[in-house]
Amino acid sequence: MHEPELVDYNRIAWDHLAANNNEWTQPVSPETIQRARQGDWEIILTPEKAVPKNWFPELQNANILCLAGGGGQQAPLLAAAGANVTTLDNSPAQLARDREVARREDLQISTVLSPMDDLTAFADQTFDLIIHPCSNCFAPAIRPVWNEAFRVLRPGGELLAGFNNPVRYLFDSFEMQKGKLVVNHRIPYSDDRDLSPENRQKLLDNRQPMEFGHSLTDQLAGQLDAGFVIRDLYEDSWKIPEEPLSEYMNVFIATRATRLSENT
């Protein structure tokens, strides 16, 4: 597929996941929102580990973009904690989850339907903070995402991003679902390009999103090349049967990157 076709396909696939109650499409509970209103909240960028609180600026009245972060999870929590929140996502169903929680909890959340590398809806230096959960594995190219994130952040603003360690994509995902680690791919990786015709058809038949294993050069140096300074990072794992690699290493990374003030 060409890149626009891949973006369109993944939009439909994520709508399908939302319709089937995938865990990343499940809105947070009223009790969780109530705790966030009282200052008791946490955000994840990767499957399990909470983002350190010292990575966040003061949230009250901060302008925050949840980048490819629909699903009724991070955005409502941040809005309940006092931030002005916008969610941009490629999936109408995921954006609907954010609006669902906003209506239920009387929160203000703006939603924008767009691929994560197209932030033309926003002027330069619009946001104080960007929350980018582990979703850029669904983007065919990642460097345009970092470039756009830099553009729309104000000087001194932070980009908090989660992503896959590309080593995950060395292994055959269909064999991993059986608990086996079989090296079968090169990095960078693309479901569209690198799966066997049989496995690619299985993915299409099941309406699963296409994934892309971006190199660490593009994930880390890509942020630096966009103009960010990476200030911190941590690794995370995902202890589920479909992730046997997690028995041996952490397979997710989260970074804290800053757009320095212009006089720095």
N, C-alpha and C positions, 0 to 999 in steps of 0.2 A: 504494500500500500504506500501511497505518497503521504507525506506528513499530514496534510489537512484531512485525509481519509482516516488516518490513525487517530487524530484528535476527535473526529466525529464518532468513530467506532468506540473509543473509550468513554465518550459522553453517554452513549446508549448503554454500554456495559455497566457503568456505575449507576445509572438509573435502574438497571436490572438488579444490581446488588442491593440497592435501597429498597426496592419492591420486595426483596426476599430477606430483608432484615439482617443483612450483614452487620457484624459488630461495630464497624466504623460508620454505620448509618443510624445508630441508636441514640436518640436524644437523651440528654442528662435528665435526671429526675427533679421534681420540685424541691425535694429535700436538699439536693446538691446545690441548686440555685439559691435556696435560702441560706445555706452556709456561706456561699460566695458573697452574698449581700453583707454578711457579718465579717467578712475578711478571711474566711477559711476556705481556700480554694487551692487547687493545683492543676497544672497543665502538663500533658505529655506530648512530646514530639515524636517519640519512638514507642514501641508497644507497651513498655512497662514502667520505665524509670521516670519519675517526675522531674520537670525542669527545676533547677535550683532557684529559690526565690530571689537570690541576689543577681540573677540574670535579668530581672524585670525592672523597669523604671517605675516610678509612681504611676499607678493605673488611673487614678481619679482624673477624668477629663482628658486622658491621653487618647490620641487618634491612632487606632490599631487596625491593621489589615491582616485578616486571616487568609493567607494565600494558599489556594487549593485546599481549603480547610473547612468545607461544608460538612454537614452531618449532625448538627444540633449538639455539638460537644464543646469545643474550645470557645467559639464566639459567644454563646450565651453566658458562659462562666465569666468571661472578661467583661461583658456588658453588665452583668450583675455586680461585678466588683467595682464598677464606676467608670469604665472606659467607653469611648465613642468607637464602636466597632463596625467595620465593613468586612463582609465575607465575599471573596471572589472564588468561584469554582466553575469547572467545566460541566457539572452535572446539575440540571434543573431540580432533580429529586433531592440532591444533597442540600441545595440552597433552600428548598422547601422545608427541610428539617430545621434549619436555623430559624426560618420564619414561624414555624410551628411553635418552637419554644418561646420565641419572642412574643407571640400572641398569648400563649398560655401564661407567661410570667410578666406581661406588661413591660417588656424590654424594647429598646430601640436598637435594631440591627439593620444596616443597609446590606443588600445583596446585589452582586453583579455577576452575570453569566458571561464567562470568558475563559479561554485557555490560560494557564498560569504564566505563559510567556508574553501575554498581551495585556498590559496594564494601561492602555491608551485612554481608558475611562478616567484616569487620575492625572492631575497636574504634577509637575515636578515638586518634590519636597512636600508631599501631602501628609505623610505619616511619621509618628514617633517610634513606632514599633511594628515589625512584621513577624507574625507567627506562621511558620511554614512547616506543618507537620509532614510526616514521612509519606510524601506523595509525588516527589519528582521522578520516581521510578515509572510514572505513567506519562511522562513527557518525553518525546523523541529526542529533544536536545535540551540541555540544562543551562548552558552559558547565557542564552537570552533571558532566562528567568533571573539569574543573578544580576545581569545588567539592568533589567527593568526594576528589580527590587532596589538597587542602589539609586536609581533615578527618583523613585517616588518617596524615598526616605529623606527626612530632614537631617542636616548635619548634627551629629551626636546621636542619631537614631540607631536602633539595634535591629538586626535580623537574627531571629532564633529559628534554626532549621534542623530538621531531622531527615536522614536519608539512609539508604541501604549501603552497607559495605559491599562493594562490587564482587567480593569473593563469593557471595551467595550465588551469583549467576554463572559461576564456573560449573555448577552441578546441575544435573538434569532434574528439573522441578517435578516431573512425573514420578521419577524414582524416589525423590525425597518424600513424596507423599506416602510412599511405602516404607519409609524409614531407612532408605539406602542412600549412600553418598557416592554418586557416579559422576566423575568429571567428564563433561561432554561439550563445553563451550569455551569461547574466548571472551575477553573483556576488551573494549566495550561490547555489550550484548544487546540483542533485540529479539523479542519473541517473534516479531514479524519476519525478521531476516534469518534467524538462526535455528528456530525449531524445525524439526523434521516435518514434512508435509502432513504426515499422520497426526502428530501431536499438535501442530498448528490448527488442524481442522477440529480436533477435540476442543481446543480452547475456544474456537469460534462457535462450535455447536453448543457449548455451555455458557456462551455469552460472558466469558471472563475477560477482564481488561488486559490489554497488551502491556507488558512490562519491558523496561529498558534498564540495563545495568551500566550506569555511567561510570567512567573511570574516576579514581580518586583525584587525578589531575584536574578533571573537569569539575568535580565536586568541591575540592579545596582550593586549588590554584585558580579555579574559575571565580570563586568569591574574591580572591586577592586581585585578580586581573580586573574585576569589575570596579575595584577601588576600596573594598572593605579591608579592615584589619580584623583577623580572627583572634579573639581574646581568650576563648576557652572552648573546650569540647569534652564530651564524655561518650562512653560506649554503652550499649544496651543489648539485651538478648531477648529471645522470645521462646519460652519453654513450652512448646506445643509439639505434638507428634509429627506434624508436617515440617518441622524445622530441626532435623537431627544435627545439623551443623552447630546449633546452639549449645550442644553438649561439649563442644571443643573450643568455641570462641564466641565473643560478642559479634553480632552480625548487623548492628545498627550503630550509627554515629549521629550525635547532635552537636551543632556548633553555635557559638555566640559570636557574631560578627558586628562590627560597628562602622558606620559611616562617620569618619572623624569630622569634627567641626572644621570649618574652612580656614581658621586661623591656627590650626594645630600643625 
